[in-house]
Amino acid sequence: MDCGCSPSDARRFADYRFYLCTDRHLMTTATVEESVEQAISGGATIVQLREKELSSREFLDTALSVKAVCDAHGVPLIINDRLDIALACGAAGVHLGQSDIPAAVARRICGPDMIIGVSASSREEAESAQADGADYLGLGALYATSTKDDAEVVSVEDRDWVLAHAQVPVVGIGGVNERTIPALEAAGMRNFAIISAVVAQPDIAAAARRLRTLICTDGQDA
């Protein structure tokens, strides 16, 4: 997919199967840009930039440089939490948590073309996010994870209900790695948000290639 990364194209054609989330505290490269470049070269199909501690100016500068990397490979960039940063850098989308503005409000601000993802940790949150117009659900945490200590683990019952009833793509997050992916696929999960299993590895590109082999099993080119 060569999205350009035009937001309108990205919203129509986004491939959520291998959803990379950045983490500068875990990455084994000197810069976030290098981490993203290597992960994309290994098969990541979409990238979320997560920056909880940078100033707004630093976040924007990083977003612009990461977007240049993503654009060079035709991979959409999603900005975590910050709709203002997403709009300012021309990102393909924004990912909103439960404490952020509702997706319906974000849509009124950003217009019809931007991807809007919403985190959900229960059936009720998933239903609400869909009603608000989310383009995809970030369902998690699927397992306890060190990357987000306060993340509530989704019950197996809620996970299975969301996978069976969601009308938009469901991206599983939290403890997703080579060991857990086969069981999640058996449960019906098809899209995976991955952090430490890629960015914390000594060879990010090689780790991404191994995960891509597990995730992209339907014959499509990731």
C-alpha positions, 0 to 999 in steps of 0.5 A: 500500500502506498498511502502517501500518507494521505489521511483519506487513503490511509483511512480506507486502506489501513492495514492494522495487522502489524501495528507498531507502538513506539517506546523510547524507554525500551528501544535499542536504537539511538532514536525513535526514527531509527526504531521505526525505520527498522520495524517497517523494514521488517514488516510493520504495517502501521505505526503509532507514535507514543510520547508521554513525557515530551513537551508539545514542541518536542512531540511535534518535532518528533512526529514530523521526523517519524512521519517522514520515515513512514511516508517514505515507506507508504506506512500510516502514522497514528499519534497517541492521545494528542489530536492537536499533534496529529493535525499539526504534523498531518498524521494519518490518524489519532489514537484516543484513550478512555480519558481523552476526548470522545471519538465523536468529538474528535471527528467533528474537529478533524473531519472525515478523512482521519483514522480514529482509534479508541482504546477499550478494555471491556465490552461496554467500552468497545460498544461506546467507542464504536457508537462514537465512530471509532475506525478501530478498537485497541483492545487490551491489555490482553496480558499483564505488561510492563509497558503500561503498569496501570493497564486493566487486563481484558477478561477472556469473555469480553475479549471473545465478545468484542472479537465476535461482535465488533464491526470495525477492526480490533487490534490486540495490545498488551503482552503480544509477542511470539509466544502469545500470538498463536493463541490469540490468533486461535481466539480470532485476533487478526491485528496486533499492536506490538511494542517490546517484542520489536523495539526492545530487541537487539535486532529490531528488523529481524524481530519484526520479520519473525513476527510478520511471519506469524501475523501475516499468514493469509498470503497477503503482502504486508 
